[in-house]
Amino acid sequence: MNLSDRMFPATAMPDQDWWHALWPDADGVVGALRIEPGMTVVDLGCGDGYFTAAIARRVDAGRVIGFDLDPAMLERAKTACGGLTNCTWLLGDAMELGRLIAAPVDYVLIANTFHGVPDKTALAREVATVLGPGGRFAIVNWYPIAREETPVLGQPRGPRTELRMSPDLVRAAVEPAGLRLETVVELPPFHYAAMFGKLQAAEQSTEIEHG
């Protein structure tokens, strides 16, 4: 199986020009996502490291793990994070996250990729496995707006319209994995972040009892 076969369908790292035009304030986004100093954060599917570097600046004495399937992307991410000493790097398949992350983490972020995951609940289970007590999973998604209505630098951008997910669809996919929606954060002009917390064992038992 080659790299292109293993990547999530309909996901790719966009050109830097429009990516940066869409997200001109990466540090502000990371702050809005409630990533705090001292956390250990996994940037899942980190791509070229644009958000990884912002996370590293935010967590300060904490740590960010840039995780990606593509070794070329990891090299670009390392360059983006040059001079930041709290970044580590992990090459691997997101569907094996629970096996590859050795110790519990505080936070997992996946940005602009979840729409292409074939088995979204299975990925959420992998994330739940690596989250420590009180851990959080944040999913940044395009709102389900027609692609023609989400232009960046004068051209329609983002995934195909039929692949875009509402917060309710994301919730339905993620909560069976033992995570609970805490809040939805608006990320104008076209995105939101669905933020989930890890259920404790007692809460999971109650969820099962009540169906």
C-alpha positions as CSV (number, residue, x, y, z in Angstrom):
1,M,0.0,0.0,0.0
2,N,1.5,3.3,-1.0
3,L,1.2,6.7,0.7
4,S,-1.7,8.0,-1.5
5,D,-3.7,4.9,-0.7
6,R,-3.4,5.4,3.0
7,M,-4.2,9.1,3.1
8,F,-7.8,10.1,4.0
9,P,-9.8,10.6,0.9
10,A,-10.5,14.2,-0.2
11,T,-7.8,15.6,2.1
12,A,-4.6,17.3,1.0
13,M,-2.3,20.1,2.2
14,P,-3.4,23.3,0.4
15,D,-1.0,25.8,-1.2
16,Q,0.5,28.0,1.4
17,D,-0.7,31.3,-0.1
18,W,-4.4,30.6,0.3
19,W,-3.9,28.6,3.5
20,H,-2.3,31.6,5.1
21,A,-4.9,33.9,3.6
22,L,-7.7,31.8,5.2
23,W,-5.9,31.6,8.6
24,P,-4.0,34.8,8.9
25,D,-3.9,34.6,12.7
26,A,-2.9,31.0,13.6
27,D,-2.0,32.1,17.2
28,G,-5.5,33.5,17.7
29,V,-7.1,30.3,16.4
30,V,-5.0,28.2,18.9
31,G,-6.1,30.5,21.7
32,A,-9.7,30.2,20.7
33,L,-9.4,26.5,20.9
34,R,-8.5,26.7,24.6
35,I,-5.0,25.2,24.2
36,E,-3.2,26.4,27.3
37,P,0.4,26.7,28.5
38,G,1.9,23.5,29.9
39,M,-0.3,21.2,27.9
40,T,0.9,18.2,25.8
41,V,-0.9,18.5,22.5
42,V,-1.0,16.2,19.4
43,D,-1.4,18.1,16.1
44,L,-3.0,15.2,14.2
45,G,-2.3,15.4,10.5
46,C,0.0,18.4,11.1
47,G,0.8,19.0,7.5
48,D,3.3,21.8,6.9
49,G,3.3,22.7,10.6
50,Y,1.4,26.0,10.3
51,F,-0.7,25.3,13.4
52,T,2.0,23.2,15.0
53,A,4.2,26.2,15.4
54,A,1.4,28.3,16.8
55,I,0.6,25.5,19.3
56,A,4.3,25.3,20.3
57,R,4.3,29.0,21.0
58,R,1.1,28.7,23.1
59,V,2.0,25.7,25.2
60,D,5.4,27.2,26.1
61,A,6.8,24.8,28.7
62,G,4.4,22.1,27.4
63,R,4.9,20.0,24.3
64,V,3.4,19.6,20.9
65,I,3.7,16.4,18.9
66,G,3.4,16.9,15.2
67,F,1.9,13.7,13.8
68,D,1.6,13.0,10.1
69,L,1.6,10.1,7.6
70,D,3.7,12.0,5.0
71,P,7.4,12.2,5.8
72,A,7.8,15.2,3.4
73,M,5.1,17.1,5.4
74,L,6.9,16.4,8.6
75,E,10.1,17.8,7.2
76,R,8.2,21.0,6.2
77,A,6.7,21.1,9.7
78,K,10.1,20.9,11.3
79,T,11.2,23.8,9.2
80,A,8.1,25.8,10.2
81,C,8.9,25.1,13.8
82,G,12.6,25.9,13.5
83,G,13.9,27.4,16.8
84,L,11.1,26.1,18.9
85,T,12.4,23.5,21.3
86,N,9.1,22.0,22.5
87,C,8.2,20.2,19.3
88,T,8.5,16.4,18.7
89,W,7.6,14.5,15.6
90,L,5.9,11.3,14.9
91,L,5.4,9.6,11.5
92,G,2.5,7.2,11.4
93,D,-1.1,6.3,10.5
94,A,-3.8,8.2,12.5
95,M,-5.7,5.0,12.8
96,E,-2.9,3.6,14.9
97,L,-2.6,6.6,17.2
98,G,-3.3,4.6,20.4
99,R,-0.3,2.3,19.6
100,L,2.0,5.1,18.6
101,I,1.5,7.6,21.4
102,A,3.3,6.2,24.5
103,A,1.9,8.4,27.2
104,P,-1.5,10.2,27.8
105,V,-1.8,13.7,26.3
106,D,-4.0,16.6,27.3
107,Y,-5.3,17.6,23.9
108,V,-5.6,16.3,20.3
109,L,-6.3,18.7,17.4
110,I,-7.4,17.6,13.9
111,A,-7.9,20.5,11.5
112,N,-9.6,20.4,8.1
113,T,-9.2,16.6,7.7
114,F,-12.0,14.9,9.6
115,H,-14.4,15.1,6.7
116,G,-12.2,12.7,4.8
117,V,-11.8,10.0,7.5
118,P,-13.5,6.8,6.3
119,D,-14.4,5.5,9.8
120,K,-14.8,8.6,11.9
121,T,-15.9,6.8,15.1
122,A,-12.9,4.5,14.9
123,L,-10.5,7.5,14.7
124,A,-12.3,9.1,17.7
125,R,-11.7,5.9,19.6
126,E,-8.0,6.1,18.9
127,V,-8.0,9.7,20.1
128,A,-9.9,8.7,23.3
129,T,-7.3,6.1,24.0
130,V,-4.5,8.6,24.2
131,L,-6.3,11.3,26.1
132,G,-5.6,11.6,29.8
133,P,-8.2,12.5,32.4
134,G,-9.8,15.7,31.4
135,G,-8.4,15.5,27.9
136,R,-9.9,17.2,25.0
137,F,-10.4,16.5,21.3
138,A,-11.0,19.4,18.9
139,I,-12.1,19.0,15.3
140,V,-11.8,22.1,13.0
141,N,-14.2,21.7,10.1
142,W,-15.7,23.7,7.2
143,Y,-19.3,24.5,7.8
144,P,-21.6,22.7,5.4
145,I,-21.8,25.7,3.0
146,A,-21.7,25.2,-0.8
147,R,-18.1,25.2,-2.0
148,E,-18.9,28.0,-4.4
149,E,-19.8,30.1,-1.4
150,T,-16.4,29.7,0.4
151,P,-13.9,31.6,-1.7
152,V,-10.3,32.3,-0.7
153,L,-8.3,34.6,-2.9
154,G,-11.1,34.7,-5.4
155,Q,-11.6,31.0,-5.9
156,P,-13.8,28.4,-4.3
157,R,-11.8,26.5,-1.7
158,G,-12.2,23.6,0.7
159,P,-13.7,20.1,0.4
160,R,-16.5,19.2,-1.9
161,T,-19.9,20.4,-0.7
162,E,-21.2,16.9,0.0
163,L,-18.3,16.1,2.3
164,R,-18.8,19.0,4.6
165,M,-20.2,18.2,8.1
166,S,-22.4,20.0,10.5
167,P,-21.5,20.0,14.2
168,D,-24.5,17.6,14.7
169,L,-23.0,15.1,12.3
170,V,-19.6,15.4,13.9
171,R,-21.2,14.8,17.3
172,A,-23.0,11.7,16.1
173,A,-19.7,10.3,14.8
174,V,-17.6,11.1,17.9
175,E,-19.7,10.6,21.0
176,P,-20.0,6.8,20.6
177,A,-16.2,6.7,21.1
178,G,-16.6,7.8,24.8
179,L,-16.2,11.6,24.2
180,R,-18.8,14.2,24.9
181,L,-19.4,17.5,23.0
182,E,-18.5,20.4,25.3
183,T,-18.9,23.4,23.0
184,V,-18.7,24.6,19.4
185,V,-16.3,27.4,18.8
186,E,-17.0,29.8,15.8
187,L,-13.9,30.3,13.6
188,P,-15.1,32.8,10.9
189,P,-15.6,33.1,8.1
190,F,-16.2,29.4,7.1
191,H,-15.1,27.1,10.0
192,Y,-16.1,25.9,13.5
193,A,-14.4,23.7,16.0
194,A,-16.3,21.0,17.8
195,M,-14.6,20.4,21.1
196,F,-15.1,17.1,23.0
197,G,-14.1,16.0,26.5
198,K,-13.2,12.5,27.5
199,L,-15.8,10.8,29.6
200,Q,-14.7,9.3,32.9
201,A,-15.4,5.6,33.5
202,A,-18.4,6.3,35.7
203,E,-19.9,8.6,33.0
204,Q,-19.3,6.0,30.3
205,S,-21.2,3.4,32.4
206,T,-24.1,5.8,32.8
207,E,-24.2,6.5,29.1
208,I,-24.4,2.8,28.4
209,E,-27.1,2.2,30.9
210,H,-29.3,5.0,29.5
211,G,-28.5,4.0,25.9
